[in-house]
Amino acid sequence: MVLQQGASGAIVWGTSSHLGDTVQLFLNGHKVSDDVVTQNASGVMTWIGKVAVTGNNYGPYTLSAKSSEGTITLHDVMFGDVWVCSGQSNMEFGVYGLLNASAEYVEASSYSNIRLFKAQHAQSGIELQDFNVKPASHWTTAQGNLGGFSAVCWLFGKQMSSQFKYPIGLIESNWGGTKIEWWSSTSALSQCSHSGKRNIHNSDLWNAMMHPLTRNTIYGAIWYQGEANAGRPDLYSCQFPAMINDWRQKFSSASLHTTSAEFPFGFVQLAPWRTGEENKGFPSLRWAQTAHYGKVPNAKMPNTFMSVTIDLPDFTSPYGSIHPRFKQDVASRLALSALGVAYHQSGLEFEGPYPSDYHLTGHSLNIEYDQGRTPIRVNDNVTNFEVCCSTTICDKNNGNWLPAPVASHDISSVTLSTSRCGQTTVSAVRYAWRESPCEFKKCAVYGRDTDLPGPPFYNSFL
């Protein structure tokens, strides 16, 4: 297994049948803690200890717990960074479904310092302290059961391992087709209107599949979910930041604050689904995933990072076009943004271009990107921009929206033709506001030096 490295220590806990007994923890034979067995509110007798490893001696270690009942010893324990991977079916999508799955299996032997744990599907009406069903996979190396492990989680872990050369622990806990309400505690749901009422499944997966993990010390979490909530994007824009903040508070509290109360949280913005589909559920949900800011981190979502995937359609996926197989690109973009946000690497361009200013003159709209600091690459023959011609505020999804082709562009801006509006006021602009806005890696705007796509956006001028 992998435990979290660092001076604040990693939590180790267990159960006992002797109230008040002392449990001693030993790391490679050296005692690191004395812990007393106490009784929790549910009557379960537990002990909780802390093991701290700093420096670059990542293991393997032998970890032992000794009490009057005897000794339990764990072998091949490594210390590094531990990440939780959660969400619905695109996070659950296994390595076996990748286009080059066989190559992943071959490479896995080179990543023996990555350790995997997979929770089993389970539900509960109350918060559980431990899993009530056997895990789908106990801690193992990648050679154990890689095919059925989350592809995005594994590929993200590979990138982290390659970057830092120390062990990475990956904990997969997800379930296809599930809504965010099911992964949110009752306290998180109560923060958003219309979601306080207890519905079937609400909080059930939080209770059974996430709360049992909260005592463990983790570095961060990644999330791929939202398809099941595309029908209520405005509610999601409240629920998602509320869930993130709630997870942070509860993981930190349960782990005796060895997990940061501001731990980094990454997510995948929804990928394309159906070709030519006009449905605005996905675009609105992508916007909601950023709490209507369009990019992260932002004021409502600090210490978060994102993988933009609007240009990665896979309409011929044998698993259905809602399950694209191009998870390597998804994970590499997520990992890059993690290096910038979660690991604070300076001078790293980890985001696609995003508008910083708009200038309307005559029949033209000039959009400047990133205060002119980041060079952009523009695909001239792609029309992802639309303007709304109206004297009143335009809804993101409805109104007199018309294509606005790129008339010209320079190193950090594009100029759109708004002539389709005639003499009517240009009241708003939106970008890539389609369920599947682009052909594969052929959106209109990318970072010139990063090949990262600019995320969807909406801006009203009224």
Sequence and secondary structure as in RCSB ss.txt:
>XXXX:A:sequence
MVLQQGASGAIVWGTSSHLGDTVQLFLNGHKVSDDVVTQNASGVMTWIGKVAVTGNNYGPYTLSAKSSEGTITLH
DVMFGDVWVCSGQSNMEFGVYGLLNASAEYVEASSYSNIRLFKAQHAQSGIELQDFNVKPASHWTTAQGNLGGFS
AVCWLFGKQMSSQFKYPIGLIESNWGGTKIEWWSSTSALSQCSHSGKRNIHNSDLWNAMMHPLTRNTIYGAIWYQ
GEANAGRPDLYSCQFPAMINDWRQKFSSASLHTTSAEFPFGFVQLAPWRTGEENKGFPSLRWAQTAHYGKVPNAK
MPNTFMSVTIDLPDFTSPYGSIHPRFKQDVASRLALSALGVAYHQSGLEFEGPYPSDYHLTGHSLNIEYDQGRTP
IRVNDNVTNFEVCCSTTICDKNNGNWLPAPVASHDISSVTLSTSRCGQTTVSAVRYAWRESPCEFKKCAVYGRDT
DLPGPPFYNSFL
>XXXX:A:secstr
 EEE EEEEEEEEEE SSTT EEEEEETTEEEEEEE EE TTS EEEEEEEEE TT    EEEEEEETTEEEEEE
EEEEEEEEEEEESHHHH BGGGSTTHHHHHHHGGGGTTEEEEE      SS  SS SS  SEEEEEHHHHGGGSB
HHHHHHHHHHHHHH S EEEEEEE TT  GGGGS HHHHTTSTT  S  TTTTHHIIIIIGGGTTS  SEEEEE 
 GGGTT HHHHHHHHHHHHHHHHHHHHHHTTT S TT  EEEE     STT    HHHHHHHHHTTTSSSSS SS
STTEEEE  TT   TT TT TTS S HHHHHHHHHHHHHHHTS  TT   S   EEEEEEETTEEEEEEGGG S 
EEE TT   EEEEE SS   SSSS EEE  EEEE SSEEEEE GGGTTS EEEEEES SSS SBTTB SEEETTT
  B   EEEE  
